[in-house]
Amino acid sequence: MARPSRARIDLGALRHNYTLARRLHGGRAFAVLKADAYGHGALRCAQALAGLADGWAVAFLEEALALRAGGIDGPILVLEGVFEAHELHDVRAHGLWTVVHHEAQLRMIEAAAAADGAPPLQVWLKADSGMGRAGFALPDMAAAHARLSACPHVGEIVLMTHFARADEPTEAATARQIAAFDAATAGLPGLRSLCNSAGVLGWSGAYRDWARPGILLYGADPMPEPAGGLRPVMTLESQVFAERTLQPGEPLGYGARFVADRPTRVGLVAIGYADGYPRIAPNGTPVAVDGRLARLVGRVSMDMLTVDLTDLPGTGIGSRVELWGAQVDVNTVARAVGTLSYELLCNVKRVPRVYED
Ligand SMILES: *Cc1c(COP(=O)(O)O)cnc(C)c1O
């Protein structure tokens, strides 16, 4: 038998989540597919959303070119923009949209000549409205916009910004970002784009022309108290392939991090940190075994991990184990290890992805 570990990807759930985001926000919405669609497979996800999504967003040029090579047409926004001037050639040849968020990028665009036959560059001018990371300072936005407008090879200019704390519903920083962005761009023409997933889910005052949802597409709600409605897309699963019973006082696995305090029936599960399941997951991290909640015990190894089956009669070799999915919220696992669903999902590797329509 082949190793029974896989990431099942529910493409119907992906479409459901995209549709929900687009309906909530109104206007148009990118499907953010960077980092191989947060570990879900960018090309397959794009294909599943073709005809539904208004466009795609990725982090950098090579991610966009991989989608084009796979036959994906429609707008693709390159969220980090280009790193070197020569990339603009591919941006134009493939009809990509590019973000410009700092002076050197602006100069590269100014220096690019109008190319015969190439469509005008659509540029997304990014403001730093309070995140303090990428983007033009608000007082510099008008001048940057004027310089882009003066380029004969630049077509439409869209204004955008990104939120630092939109996943904190009671935090005033997001409202300040919205107001500051609006004030600094009030006189400038062009469409606007503010919302990431948390913006879409929590900040209706930031709805503009284009939304940029990422994590919510994959069904992991970034808000502290999810309103519900999203469907998890990935189920990371494996099986119990062996079992043994520990007597009280017997240690389990590396570092003897778990020691039985009663006769303990332990199942060995064929998935480990080399597959992306976090090694630092503590004793007690929830898993589901044949649909029932159980707990991880002992340290996660490279190729396997161990679960407590003592209170789950009827389970054993061959039992299906869900590491996250519909029963075990990936956010719960993320909290247990002090990270975000984003990181766990992006880290999934080695296991085959199985797509379900
Ligand atoms: C990654 C990214 C997004 C999507 O963020 P989520 O939190 O996953 O919705 C949106 N906008 C920009 C600029 C990004 O880099």
The ligand as a Tripos MOL2 file, in Angstrom:
@<TRIPOS>MOLECULE
LIG
   15    15     1     0     0
SMALL
NO_CHARGES

@<TRIPOS>ATOM
      1 C1         -0.8510   38.4840    0.4020 C.3       1 LIG1
      2 C2         -1.5260   39.7650    0.1030 C.ar      1 LIG1
      3 C3         -2.9140   39.8500    0.1510 C.ar      1 LIG1
      4 C4         -3.7860   38.7130    0.6400 C.3       1 LIG1
      5 O1         -3.7190   38.6990    2.0490 O.3       1 LIG1
      6 P1         -4.6550   37.7340    2.9280 P.3       1 LIG1
      7 O2         -4.4150   38.1700    4.3120 O.co2     1 LIG1
      8 O3         -4.1740   36.3520    2.6780 O.co2     1 LIG1
      9 O4         -6.0300   37.9400    2.4420 O.co2     1 LIG1
     10 C5         -3.4940   41.0360   -0.2240 C.ar      1 LIG1
     11 N1         -2.7510   42.1000   -0.5970 N.ar      1 LIG1
     12 C6         -1.4110   42.0640   -0.6370 C.ar      1 LIG1
     13 C7         -0.6420   43.2620   -1.0470 C.3       1 LIG1
     14 C8         -0.7470   40.9000   -0.2680 C.ar      1 LIG1
     15 O5          0.5890   40.8620   -0.2850 O.3       1 LIG1
@<TRIPOS>BOND
     1     1     2 1
     2     2     3 ar
     3     2    14 ar
     4     3     4 1
     5     3    10 ar
     6     4     5 1
     7     5     6 1
     8     6     7 2
     9     6     8 1
    10     6     9 1
    11    10    11 ar
    12    11    12 ar
    13    12    13 1
    14    12    14 ar
    15    14    15 1
@<TRIPOS>SUBSTRUCTURE
     1 LIG1         1 GROUP 0 **** ****
